[in-house]
Each structure stands twice: as structure tokens, then as C-alpha cells.
Amino acid sequence: MGRAIGRWRLLANLAFAATVLAVAGFGVVQVAHRRWQVQPTFHVRAQFPSVVGVEPGHRVRFQGIDAGVVERVVPPSRPGDAVELVLRIDEGLRPLVREDAVARIVVEGMIGARVVDLKPGAPDAPAAPDGSLIRSEAPTDLADLMHRAGESLKEFDETAREAREGLEHLAALAADVRDGKGSLGKLIRDDAVYDNLVALSRRGEKAVERLDEDLTAIKSTWPISRYFESRAYYERDRVLYRPGSSKQSRSLRAEELFEPGRAVLTPVGKTRLDEVARWFQKTSRQKSEVVIAAFTDPEADPDLAETLTQEQADAVRAYLVEQHGIASAGWFRKRKVAAVGFGVQPPRLADNAEALPSRRVEIILFTPQA
């Protein structure tokens, strides 16, 4: 006959089984939470000519915040009609999603995952009702952009060729005047030459504008955007502009943080960042985002200043992320922590910039407001 299980051993087994069930239940809840199935949500819809690989379950972002998921993809009723995405959004963000919000499909991260990004509308616009249809922007394909940029380059090259021919024509007329074969008045009154040059100038301006638009669009498209981000080509003013968020910040002198003229943290600098981390842990919320902005003297060399401040911002970010985990926003969540070197460029939207030292690093905490 087997021995009877003792009372304490039985209780220990029951406690172990309960712990396993609790851990499993917690995991199920977390997975459900990641798919926005257990918290209050609301829905909005967006229509696109093509959803370029977006499927149910793909993430929805709002100003970089994890906001929900794609719940359903509704195929077009007729060929050529738009494809509709039904987006399930966190109820806590309902006051921020306005009727004039815009949805767009973007590529996120190094692996190129597709997400739906919501651009906030005007602060005075009414909130989007549940199930409402919001505006959308057609997704941008890198191959299309490269083709369009190539066409712009061809047009620009053609304009340059015609410009050379026009200048050669002018040079020939001037040479004739010098050789006594014509008159200066003829050169000045040659309306055809003038009209051709004016038309050529206008065409050249338009070609340059189109080429600049194409290159700007390419810079913001993955994977090209990863290169420009790594080289600090940011829209610097926009990274500090968060009209739907509250702002809290701490400013530290560069002399307190780094070795002179370098991006190497000193022991004193690390101590100061430890203090900032304690402030951050008390102040931050789960949906907060962080911008680390570095500045230097306006009289410094612009190119060198841009490199120095970017590396200083990167050094502060690396220390706060690696030593204090400020990029963590809870279970399975990551907080966006941007590092931006402003060089000698003063941001237009800085608060009390005149009262702050020119060589400094600001740790800025943006928290979306409901």
C-alpha cells in the first residue's frame, strides 16, 4: 500500500499548482492585453487604395504610443474600391483621436513590420465617434519613390542641358557683338532669348522642387530613414512639438556631464544622471515618451557641433536606458526614447531657452493628455 500524503506536503502541492495556474493566467491576460481584448476599447475605420500587407492583429500607433490593433480588414466591394481597416483603439485615447485625425500605413523597426500610425487632429476638433470613418493617407512605397526621384533627376538633367544651350546661345550673341557682327540693342531686344530663359528658369525651379519633395519622402521611408536617423537628420523642431502632451524636463550643463569637448560621461555626470533617473521614475507614466536633446554654443562650428551634440545625446540615452531602464514601460512594453543633437540650431519651440545655458542636455518627458 502506498503511503498517505502528509498534510503539509498536500498543502505544498496545492500551493505549487495554484502558483502555476496564476502564472499561466497572468500570461493569458498579458497576451490578451497585447491584442487589446481585455481592456475597454473603441473603433474607428480608415480606407486605403492598398493595405500593402497589413493584416488583423497588426499594431496601431498614436504619436508613437502603442494604441491598439487592426481588428478586421474589409475587402473592396468592387474592383478598384478602397480596402477598409477597422481599428480597435484603447478607450483611454478616445479624447485624443479627433474627427480630423489621419491614418497612414508605415514601416516600423529594423525588420520592417507594418503598423497603422494615427496622426492627431486639431486640438479644438471634436472626438471621433465610435465606428466613425477617419481620413487616410495612401501608403508610400520605396520603389515608387525611387522611380519618381529618378524621373525628377532626368527632368532636372534635361533642364540643365537646355540651360547650357541657352547660355551658349547668349555667349554666341555676345561674341557677335564684340566682333562687330551685330548690335547690343539686338541682344537686349531678342525677345525669343528672353522668353526661353524665363521659361527655362521656371521649369528648373519646378524640377528642383519636385526633386526635393521626392528626396524628402525617401528620407522618411524605411530602411532609408534608419540611416538618416543614425546620422542625426531629424526634423528637430517637430521632435519637441507635442500639442497633445504635457511637458516636464530637467536641464543639465554639459560641463556637469562630460569631459571637456567630448561625449564621454564623467563620474560626476553619471551621478547627476542617477538623480535624473530617480526623478523620472517618480514622474513618468506608462504612455510617456522621452526626448534627450543636446545643445552647444551658437559660435561653434556647425558641422562639428552637430556631431558632438548628437553623440552627447546618444551617451545620455545609453546610460539612462542601460543603467536605469527608462525605455521600459511595463510588461512587454517599450517606451520611445529619442536622442537628438541640435548642434548650434536653437529650437523654435524651446521654453525659456534664453535662460538656459547654451551647452546643455535636456531630458524631456512628454505625457499624452486625455
N, C-alpha and C positions, 0 to 999 in steps of 0.2 A: 504494500500500500504506500502511496506517495505521502509525503509529509504535508500537513496543512500549512498554508502560507500564514506567517505571523501577521499580527495586526499592523505593526509598523511597516513591514515590508509591503503589505497590501496598500497602505496609505501612500507609501513612496511611489509605488507603481501607478496608482491613480493620479498622483500629483504630476508624475512624468508624462502620462498620457494627456492630462489637461494642458500641460505646457506645450506639448507638440501640437495639439488642436488649436491652442491660442495662437501659436506662431503661424500655423497654416492659415488660420482665419485672417490674421493680420496681413499675410501675403496676398490673400484673395482680395481683401479690401484695398490694398495698395494697387494691385493690378487693375481693379475696377475703377479706382480713383484716377489712374493714369488714362483710362478710357472714358472718364467723366460720366460714370454710370451710377455713382452713389451720392453725389452732391447735387444741389439744385442747379438747374441749367435753363437756358432759353435758346431759341433757334433763330437764325437769320439765313437768308438764301442769297446766292450770288450766281450769275450766269456768265459763262465764258465760251468763246468760239471753240476752244480746245482746252482740256484739262491736263494735257501733257503728263500723263502717268499718275495723277492724283487718284487715290483710292480711299474707300471708307477706312477710318482709323488713322489717317494721316493727321499731323498736328496742325492746330490753328494758333497763330501768334497774334498778340495785340501789343504794338510798340515793343516787341521783343519778349513779351511775357507769354508763358505757356497758358493759353486761354481756353483751349477746348480741342475738339476733333471734328474731322469730316464725318458726319453720320451717314450720309447717303449721296450717291452720285445718280442723278436722274438723266437718262439719255434723252436726246432730242426727239421730238415727236415726228419731225420730218427731216430729210437730209438738208444739211446746211443750217438748221436751227441751233440755238445755243444749248450747251450742256449745263445743267444746273447742279450746284453743290449745296447740300443742306448742312449747315454748320451748327454744331451743338456747343454753346458758349457758357462759361462759368457765370452763374447768376450774379455773382459779386461784381462783374464787369458791365452789367446791363446799363448803369448810368453813364458809362464812358463810350459805349457804342452808339453813336448818333445816326440819325437817318441819312446823313450825307457821308457816312463812313465809306471807305473804298476797300474792296477785297482784291488781292492780287496773288498770283502763284509765283513763289520764289524758290530758289535752290539754297539750302542751308547746310552748313557744315562741310567738312572735308570729303565726306562720302557722297555729297550731292543729294541729300534727302529733300523731297518736295514738301513744302509746307504752304499753307494759306496764311498770308500776312494781312492783317486788318490795319488800315491807316485811319487814325481818328478823324472825326469830322470837326466842324466848328464848335467851340465851347457853348455857344448860345443856341445850337440846333437841338430839337427835341430828340429824346432817346428813341432808338429803333424799336418798334413794337415786335412782340414775339411772332416769328414766322414771316417777317417783312423781307422784301427784296431790296438789297442794297446795291450800290454801283460796283462795278468791277473794272479792272484794267487787264487787257489781253496779256497773257504771259509772253515774256521776251525770250526768244531762242538765240543762243550764242551764234549758231551757224548763220541765222538770218542777219544778225547784227554784223558779222564779219563780211557777209556778202554785200550788205548795204554800205559798209565802210569802204569796201573795195570799189564799188560803183562811184562813191563820192571821191575817192582818190583818183579814179580815171577822169572824172569830170574836172577835178582840180588840175590834173596834168594837162588836159586839153585846154583849159583856160590859160595855164601858164604858157603853153605853146603859142596860143593866139596872142598873148601879151608880148612874147618875144618878137613875133612877126610884126605887131603894131609898133614896137619900139624900133625895129629895123627899118620900117617904113618911114618913121619920123626921122631917123638918122639919115636916111637917103635924101629926104626933102631938105634937111639942114645942110647936107653936103652939096646939094644942087645950089642952094642959096650962096654958100661960101664960094662955089666955083663960078658964080655969075650966071647960072643957067635958069634962075627963077628969081622970085622976089620974096622978101619976108612977109609981105602982105598976103601973098598966095598961101604961104604956110599957115598963117594965122586964120585966114578965111576958108580954109579947107574944111567945110562942114562935115564931109564924109569921115575924115580922120577923127574929128572931134566926137561925132556921134558913135563911131566904132569904139573909141577909147572909153566913153562913158558907159556904153552897154557892156563892154568887157569888164570894167571896174565893178559894175553891179553884179554881173554873173560871178565874178571872182569872190565878192563878198558873200553871196548866197552859197557858193561851193564851200567856202571856209566855214560858214555857219553850220551847214549840214554835216560836214566832216567832224566838226567839234561836237555836235549832238551825238553822232554815231560813236565817237570815241568815248564820250562820257557814259553812254549807255553800256558800252563794252566794259568799261572800268567797273561798273556796278554789278556785272554779271559773273556768277561763279563759273569756272575757277579763277578768272582774271581778277576778280575782286579780292581774292585771298592774297595775291601778290601786292596789290596796291595797299591793302590794309597792313601787310607786313612792312611796307616801305613808308608807312605813316601818311599815305594820301587819303586823308579823311575830309569830309565836309565839316570843318572844325566848329563853325558856329552852330550848325544843326545838332551836333552831339551834345551841346549844352542847352538846347531848346526843348523843353518838355512841358508844354502848356497844360497837360492834364495831370501833372505830378507836383507834389510838394518837394522842396529842395532843402537839404541840410548839408553842411560842409564843414571841413576842417582844413586850415591852411598852414603849411609848414615851410619855413625858409629852406632854400636849397643848402645853405651853409650848415643847417642843423642835421641834414640827412646824408650828404655826400662828401666825398673827398673833393678838394677844390678842382673845378673844371672837369669832373668825371661823373660817371653814373655808378659809382661803387659806394654802397651804403657803409657808413661808419658804425661802430658800436653805439654811439650816442644816437645816430639816426635810427637804428633798429629799436632802441628803447622808445624813441618818440613814436615810431610806428606801432609798437606794442600798445602804447596808450591810445592811439587812434583805433586799434582793433577792439579795445575794451569799450570805447565809445560806440563803435559800430555794432557790437553785439547787443548793446542796450537799446540802440536806436532803430536798427534795421527791422523791416518786416519781410515776410516771405516773398512778396512780389516786388521788392525794391530792386533797383539796378544801381550800379556803381560806375562812376566815371572818374578816372585818375588823370588829372590834367597838369602838365608841367610847363612852366614858363621861364623865360630868362630875360636879360637886359635887351631893351629895344635897340641899343647901339651895337649889339653883337653881329657877327657875320651871319646873314640869314640861313645859308646852307648848313654851316656848322651848328648853328643854334637849333635848327630843326632836328638834326641828328642827335645832338646832345639831349634835348628835352624829351625826344621820343624814347631814348634809352633810359633816361631817368624815370619816366613814367612806367616803362616796362619793368624796371628794377623794383619800384614800389609795388606794382601789381604782383610780381612774382613772390615777393616777401609776404604780402598780406594773404595771398592765396595759399602758398605752400606752408607758411607757419601758423596761420590763423584760420584758414578755410573759409574766407569770406565769399568764395564762389558757391558755397553750399547753401541751399535754401530749403533744407529739409530732406525727407526721404525721397530718393530718386529725382530730386530737382536740382537744377543748376541755376545760379544767378549770373546774369550777364555783368562782367567786369571789364570795362573798356579802358585802355591806356592810350592817351593822346598827347603827343608833344606839340605844343603850339609855337615853339621857337620864339621869334620876335613878333609874331602876329597877335595883336590883342583881340580877344573875342569880343564881338559887339554886344553879346548878351551877358557879360560878366557883371555880377553885383559888386558895387563898391571897389572896382578894380583899381581906382586911383589910390585907395587907402591901403592896398596890399603891396608887399614887396615885389619888385619885378622878377626876382629869381625865387621861385616858389613852386611847391607842388600842392595842389588842392585835391582832397578826397571828397567827392560829391556823391550824396545819396539821394536818388530820385525815387519817390514812392507814389504810385498812381493813387489818385483820389477818387473815391466813389461819389 
